[in-house]
Amino acid sequence: MTMREHVHTLARSPLAVVEYGLDLAITEWNESAARQLGVPRQEAVGRSIAELLPTPEDEGVWRRLLDEDSGERRLRHTRSDGGHVACAWAHHRVLDPRGAPAGVLCIGRDVTSEIEASRRQVEQQAILRALVDNLKIIVWASDGRGVFTYLDGKGLAGTGVKPGQLVGRSVFDVYKEHETEGLRRALRGEQLHVIAEANGKPLENWFVPIEDERGTVDAVVGITLDLTESRRAELELRERLALIERQQQVIRQLSTPILQVWNGVLALPMIGVVDSARTAEVMDSLLQAVVRTQARFALLDLTGVEAVDTKTASYLVDLVRAIRLLGAEGIITGIRPSVAQTVVSLGLDLAEITTLSDLQAGLKHCIGRMVGEERARGGRQLRER
């Protein structure tokens, strides 16, 4: 069969067939070439292959093929629709009847998907490499019989096992039966995520079964993470949070101390910003102190309070009323102008609540009341005698 007959036969091939002459003009362009490269035959024949399928080296690649007997090149081309296609071109020189070079016959195979798959594989390997080199994990894999096919990871440091050391050995021979339960279940098709103790260390394990096209598990991929450091960090964090909570409790107690300033008289000097949560806590502590000490008076001193929110102002009024229900008298002292404006804007009724200018005035009021009551009791006792 002559070269021309070969060309006509290849024209019906599923592979792209392109032929060009010494001047690089295209003389053959089959339907597969038209389909792969996006250029119809009638538009391709007669044009320069260097113009139609440019390469980074301009026409250098196509012209050099005129001097090469055969070979293969992988080239990336831009289609007429703007897309890209990669072809593996097997080329052969075309000779005239005298044996002199007359052109080049190129047979192309679309390898775009192969190159993309290879690129993704390289990318995935790079990602895996980055994980095992930088994270303290152990990544391993076994075949369907439980034989190690992969073992690597920064987490192997300190275990006495080197990367790849156990490849080719059965997991069931290396580890005890109870340590291989996860792998056994994964080989039966179960995906697992378990946390267990091994050699005194808490380990988090993932078992991922890999199935073949028939749905049979033929491999298992595993990831092991040593939780020792994270558990230690978690414990330290909890201890710090507990310490902060204790410190906050002390601060709250110091910022709202309940003082017994006189026999039967309690004082609660409030300082700083008073919000609803803080007022609710103060209410509970003060009411308990009133009952415990059997106090007659409770002074709420607001001299150190710059402002209160609307809900807090209502709480303070409710606190004074609750003190009254316990048989004591609640007195508010040291109200600042800003706090007074909040009380007025809410329309709160303070007519039944004693309010005084400062703590000293409040204490004098309480002592005066108790002295007066004591004199009144003494007078009644004399009259009864």
HULINVEN-V112580 format. One line per field, one symbol per residue. ss: DSSP state (H for helix, E for strand, - for the rest). phi: phi as a letter, one per 20 degrees, with the letter a starting at -180 (. if undefined). burial: # if it has 16 or more other C-alpha atoms within 10 Angstrom, else .. A space follows every 50 residues. Layout:
ss->???
phi->???
burial->???
This chain:
ss->--HHHHHHHH-----EEEEEE---EEEEE-HHHHHHH---HHHH---EHH HH--E--E-HHHHHHHH--EEEEEEEEE-----EEEEEEEEEEEE----- EEEEEEEEEE-HHHHHHHHHHHHHHHHHHHHHHH--EEEEEEE---EEEE EE-HHH-------------EHHHH--HHHHHHHHHHH----EEEEEEE-- EEEEEEEEEEE-----EEEEEEEEEE-HHHHHHHHHHHHHHHHHHHHHHH HHHHH--EEEEE--EEEEEEE--E-HHHHHHHHHHHHHHHHHH---EEEE EEEE---E-HHHHHHHHHHHHHHHH---EEEEE---HHHHHHHHHH---- ---EEE--HHHHHHHHHHHHHHHHHHHHHHHHHH-
phi->.fgffffffffeffefdccbefemffdbbeffffffemcfgfeefnefff efcfcgelegffffffddfaqccdcdcdffenfcbdceeedcfedegene gcrcddddcfdgffffffffffffffffffffeddecddbbcefenegdb bapfffgnendegmfefndfgfeedfffedfffffffeoeecbcdbeblm dfcdcdcdfddefenefdacdccccfegffffffffffffffffffffff fffffcfddeeafncdccfdcneddfffffffgfffffffffelfecced edgedfbcefffgfgffffffffffenddecdcmfegffffffffemfed fedfccfbfffffffffffffffffffffffffff
burial->......#..##...#######..###########.####.#..###.### .####...#..##.##........#####.....##########...... ###########...................##...#########.##### ######......#..##..###.......#.###.##.#.#......... .#########......###########....................... .....###.#...########..###..#..##..##.##...####### ###.#.##...######.######...########...#..##....... ....##.##..##.###..#...............
